[in-house]
Amino acid sequence: MPPSLSPLHSYYAARAGEYDRVYLKPERQSDLREIEQWLPSAMAGATVLEVACGTGYWTQFIAPVASAVVALDSSSETLRIAKERVAAPNTEFRIGDAYALPRLGHPFSAAFAGFWFSHVPVERQREFVLGLNSALAPGARVVLLDNLFVAGSSSAIVDRDANDNTYQDRTLSDGSIHRVLKNFPSEAQLHALAEAGLGKSPRYRTWQYYWAFEYRVPEP
């Protein structure tokens, strides 16, 4: 998450200590166990660029099977937790901007972004995907994982702007309330990005509370 997005950056910095509570929701446990089993198979043997890694919850499932992982987040507060959670020698955590991804002298063969794409404004989705693809090798596998909107489990949508971005109000344990951009793209909207030339061999899958969208980076 880029530092320029100060409301979102401030929210996740403040939320760092309670970030993982979202993974404790009882109704989501079955989905999470399935995804925790599935995701490593998508990243096995790859050099992985992870965008917006947060506290490293998903990094812990990728690191044991990947050949190398570079995991980025804009928040030093969440990265501190991630480094304690995942101490694998093949994994490097870095402060980074999702819209200005690093060039490390070699392209990555896979990328993962968990619960980040929903925070990308509609008007910047193409920019983000193009930037991500440019950091990856042709044919690299990309996995985006995020939330479906499920009434009663998801926070209510409280606002919508002129670009059709939707917003939620999030309350932290200190009582502070943060308005957060949170989009819930449809399968058709995700496929439209691939059909615009940004990805090939797209595949969309869902669980009860989550979706995943996979594609391969096209040739330049």
C-alpha positions as CSV (number, residue, x, y, z in Angstrom):
1,M,0.0,0.0,0.0
2,P,1.6,3.3,-1.0
3,P,2.4,5.9,1.6
4,S,0.5,8.5,-0.5
5,L,-2.8,6.7,0.5
6,S,-2.6,8.1,3.9
7,P,-6.1,7.2,5.2
8,L,-5.6,3.5,4.2
9,H,-2.0,3.5,5.4
10,S,-2.9,5.0,8.7
11,Y,-5.8,2.5,9.2
12,Y,-3.6,-0.5,8.6
13,A,-0.8,0.9,10.8
14,A,-3.3,1.4,13.6
15,R,-4.8,-2.0,13.0
16,A,-1.6,-4.0,13.0
17,G,-1.9,-5.5,16.4
18,E,-5.5,-6.7,15.8
19,Y,-5.1,-7.4,12.1
20,D,-5.4,-11.2,12.3
21,R,-8.7,-11.1,14.2
22,V,-10.4,-11.2,10.8
23,Y,-9.1,-14.7,10.4
24,L,-10.8,-15.8,13.6
25,K,-14.4,-15.4,12.4
26,P,-16.0,-18.7,13.1
27,E,-18.1,-18.8,10.0
28,R,-15.0,-18.5,7.8
29,Q,-12.9,-21.2,9.2
30,S,-13.8,-23.9,6.7
31,D,-13.0,-21.6,3.7
32,L,-9.7,-20.6,5.3
33,R,-8.6,-24.2,5.8
34,E,-9.4,-25.0,2.1
35,I,-7.5,-21.9,0.9
36,E,-4.5,-22.6,3.1
37,Q,-4.3,-26.1,1.5
38,W,-4.8,-24.8,-2.1
39,L,-2.6,-21.7,-2.2
40,P,0.8,-23.4,-1.7
41,S,0.1,-25.6,-4.8
42,A,-0.2,-22.4,-6.8
43,M,3.1,-21.0,-5.6
44,A,5.2,-24.2,-5.4
45,G,8.8,-23.8,-6.7
46,A,8.3,-20.2,-7.8
47,T,10.1,-17.0,-7.1
48,V,7.2,-15.1,-5.6
49,L,6.5,-11.4,-5.3
50,E,3.8,-10.9,-2.6
51,V,2.1,-7.5,-2.6
52,A,0.6,-6.1,0.5
53,C,1.6,-9.0,2.7
54,G,0.3,-7.4,5.9
55,T,1.2,-9.5,9.0
56,G,2.5,-12.4,6.8
57,Y,-0.5,-14.6,7.4
58,W,-0.4,-15.9,3.8
59,T,3.3,-15.7,3.5
60,Q,3.6,-18.5,6.1
61,F,1.9,-20.8,3.7
62,I,3.8,-19.7,0.6
63,A,7.4,-19.6,2.0
64,P,7.8,-23.3,2.7
65,V,7.0,-24.3,-0.9
66,A,8.5,-21.3,-2.9
67,S,12.1,-21.1,-4.0
68,A,12.2,-17.4,-2.9
69,V,9.7,-14.8,-1.6
70,V,9.9,-11.0,-1.6
71,A,7.0,-9.8,0.5
72,L,6.1,-6.1,0.4
73,D,3.9,-3.9,2.5
74,S,3.8,-0.1,3.2
75,S,3.3,-0.5,6.9
76,S,6.3,-1.1,9.1
77,E,3.9,-2.0,11.9
78,T,2.5,-5.0,10.1
79,L,5.9,-6.0,8.6
80,R,7.3,-6.2,12.1
81,I,4.7,-8.9,12.9
82,A,5.3,-10.7,9.6
83,K,9.0,-11.0,10.2
84,E,8.3,-12.6,13.6
85,R,5.8,-15.0,12.0
86,V,8.0,-16.0,9.0
87,A,11.7,-16.3,9.6
88,A,12.4,-18.5,6.6
89,P,15.8,-17.9,4.9
90,N,14.2,-17.8,1.5
91,T,11.9,-14.9,2.4
92,E,12.6,-11.2,2.5
93,F,10.2,-8.6,3.8
94,R,10.4,-5.0,2.5
95,I,8.6,-1.7,2.8
96,G,7.2,-1.2,-0.7
97,D,4.6,0.6,-2.8
98,A,2.1,-1.6,-4.7
99,Y,2.1,1.0,-7.5
100,A,5.9,1.1,-7.8
101,L,7.1,-2.5,-7.5
102,P,10.8,-3.2,-7.2
103,R,13.0,-4.5,-10.0
104,L,15.5,-6.9,-8.5
105,G,17.5,-7.8,-11.6
106,H,15.4,-10.8,-12.4
107,P,11.6,-11.2,-13.0
108,F,9.5,-13.1,-10.6
109,S,7.8,-16.3,-11.8
110,A,4.7,-15.8,-9.6
111,A,2.9,-13.1,-7.7
112,F,0.3,-13.2,-4.9
113,A,-1.8,-10.4,-3.5
114,G,-4.1,-11.3,-0.7
115,F,-6.9,-8.8,0.2
116,W,-5.2,-6.0,-1.6
117,F,-7.1,-5.7,-4.9
118,S,-10.3,-4.8,-3.1
119,H,-8.4,-1.6,-1.9
120,V,-7.3,-0.6,-5.4
121,P,-9.6,2.2,-6.7
122,V,-11.5,1.2,-9.8
123,E,-9.7,3.9,-11.7
124,R,-6.3,2.5,-10.8
125,Q,-7.0,-1.2,-11.3
126,R,-5.5,-1.3,-14.8
127,E,-2.4,0.7,-13.6
128,F,-1.9,-1.8,-10.8
129,V,-2.1,-4.9,-13.0
130,L,0.2,-3.4,-15.6
131,G,2.7,-2.5,-12.9
132,L,2.5,-6.0,-11.4
133,N,2.9,-7.7,-14.7
134,S,6.0,-5.6,-15.5
135,A,7.7,-7.0,-12.5
136,L,7.0,-10.6,-13.6
137,A,8.3,-12.9,-16.2
138,P,6.1,-13.7,-19.2
139,G,3.9,-16.7,-18.3
140,A,4.2,-16.0,-14.6
141,R,1.3,-17.1,-12.5
142,V,-0.7,-14.4,-10.6
143,V,-3.1,-15.1,-7.8
144,L,-5.4,-12.4,-6.4
145,L,-7.3,-13.5,-3.3
146,D,-10.0,-11.4,-1.7
147,N,-13.4,-11.1,0.0
148,L,-16.8,-11.8,-1.4
149,F,-19.5,-9.5,0.2
150,V,-21.6,-11.6,2.5
151,A,-24.3,-9.8,4.5
152,G,-23.9,-10.5,8.2
153,S,-20.2,-11.3,7.9
154,S,-18.8,-8.4,5.9
155,S,-18.9,-4.9,7.1
156,A,-21.8,-2.9,5.6
157,I,-21.1,-0.7,2.6
158,V,-21.8,2.9,3.7
159,D,-20.8,5.0,0.7
160,R,-20.1,4.8,-3.0
161,D,-18.3,7.5,-5.1
162,A,-18.6,8.7,-8.7
163,N,-16.1,6.0,-9.9
164,D,-18.2,3.3,-8.3
165,N,-15.8,2.6,-5.5
166,T,-17.5,1.4,-2.3
167,Y,-16.5,2.2,1.3
168,Q,-16.9,0.6,4.7
169,D,-16.6,2.1,8.2
170,R,-14.2,0.0,10.3
171,T,-14.0,0.3,14.1
172,L,-10.8,-0.6,15.9
173,S,-10.5,-1.7,19.5
174,D,-9.5,1.8,20.6
175,G,-12.9,3.0,19.4
176,S,-11.5,4.9,16.3
177,I,-13.6,4.7,13.2
178,H,-11.9,4.5,9.8
179,R,-13.6,4.9,6.4
180,V,-11.9,2.4,4.1
181,L,-12.2,1.9,0.4
182,K,-13.3,-1.7,-0.1
183,N,-14.5,-2.9,-3.5
184,F,-16.1,-6.2,-4.4
185,P,-15.4,-6.8,-8.1
186,S,-17.6,-9.3,-9.9
187,E,-16.3,-12.3,-11.9
188,A,-17.1,-10.4,-15.1
189,Q,-15.2,-7.3,-14.0
190,L,-12.1,-9.4,-13.3
191,H,-12.3,-11.2,-16.6
192,A,-12.6,-7.9,-18.3
193,L,-9.1,-7.0,-17.1
194,A,-7.7,-10.1,-18.7
195,E,-9.7,-9.6,-21.9
196,A,-8.2,-6.2,-22.2
197,G,-4.9,-7.8,-22.7
198,L,-3.6,-7.8,-19.1
199,G,-3.7,-11.5,-18.5
200,K,-4.1,-14.9,-20.3
201,S,-5.7,-18.2,-19.2
202,P,-7.8,-16.5,-16.5
203,R,-9.6,-18.6,-13.9
204,Y,-12.0,-17.5,-11.2
205,R,-13.0,-19.6,-8.2
206,T,-15.0,-18.9,-5.1
207,W,-15.6,-20.2,-1.7
208,Q,-18.4,-19.0,0.5
209,Y,-16.6,-15.9,1.8
210,Y,-13.7,-15.5,-0.6
211,W,-12.8,-15.4,-4.3
212,A,-9.5,-16.0,-6.1
213,F,-8.6,-14.9,-9.6
214,E,-5.6,-16.5,-11.4
215,Y,-4.1,-15.5,-14.7
216,R,-0.8,-15.8,-16.6
217,V,1.3,-12.8,-17.5
218,P,1.1,-12.3,-21.3
219,E,4.1,-11.9,-23.6
220,P,5.2,-8.3,-24.0
